[in-house]
Amino acid sequence: MLTVEQTDFYEQNGYLMVEDVITKDELNKLQEITYDFIESSRQVTENDDVFDLDEGHSAETPRLTRIKLPHKQDKYFDEILKNSGVTEVLRDLLGDHATLLTSKLNTKAPGGGMAVEWHQDWAFYPHTNDSLLAFGLMLEDVNLENGPLQVIPGSHKGPVLSHHHDGIFCGAINPDDPNFQREKIVTLTGKAGSMTVHHARTLHGSAPNQSDRPRLILFYEIAKADAWPILGATSYYHGLGQSKFWDDLQDRTIIGEPCVEPRVENVPVRMPLPPAKDASSIFKTQKSGGAKSAFM
Ligand SMILES: O=C(O)CCC(=O)C(=O)O
């Protein structure tokens, strides 16, 4: 699916944009399911296992920051990962054995839907090696107004910056950090059906949604199967116990087989601890952890 130029570009820059990665029918189906979820959030008044609500959410005007773990909410979100153009891109970037870590559908509500402050995913979930990436499938067109993903090319080869504020993990860098090279920012806009990929160590963030339509990006975080999570990071599977973890790992295997011999590399690790008061999502971690905004 990817050309050598594309895989080289990803290797050097730590990000990639792939257009038309899914078919029109696949896109339509994903959109339909997503709008059904947004519709059903009208009944919801508090954050729960499915919805992360944005300020101002109501039955009249649903405002969501996120639909949590979409691959657990509807099997089509799992199917698209394991059997579509997306799967081929992952194979080209990660090889023949790859595992899903988590998924989230960031819905960024119209008229000010929350920014995601600049961060490196790696700070949230260190592993035994850094063959990890996140990709975002655009379910609607993403343009400059609705809060596109932004990245710093090459930052995956640089330092992992501090994501702590006053000794607490706040899930964001300080925008005044001298290693944050704002002048290098690349903005990833694109058509529905496009896919952005970023390495787990690539610095990225996104501004509030200033448009009158939601910004729907379906994110998945994926590891080469020999990258094992380090206990202390946040994910639901850390609390499952061995048996359920093993079953869950089979379910999360996208390509090939699980690997029970972790590849241990000399990677920079600082545990995302102590946690912020509310660590239930990146939005809550950044807010309750006191992260300084880069978008004010
Ligand atoms: O929604 C976005 O723009 C970025 C999401 C992200 O980086 C995250 O959830 O870790």
The ligand as an ORCA input file, in Angstrom:
! r2SCAN-3c Opt
* xyz 0 1
  O      -7.660     14.972     18.852
  C      -6.563     15.430     18.584
  O      -6.410     16.400     17.839
  C      -5.294     14.825     19.131
  C      -5.548     13.668     20.008
  C      -4.367     13.192     20.732
  O      -3.243     13.544     20.470
  C      -4.563     12.251     21.828
  O      -5.726     11.982     22.197
  O      -3.529     11.742     22.351
*
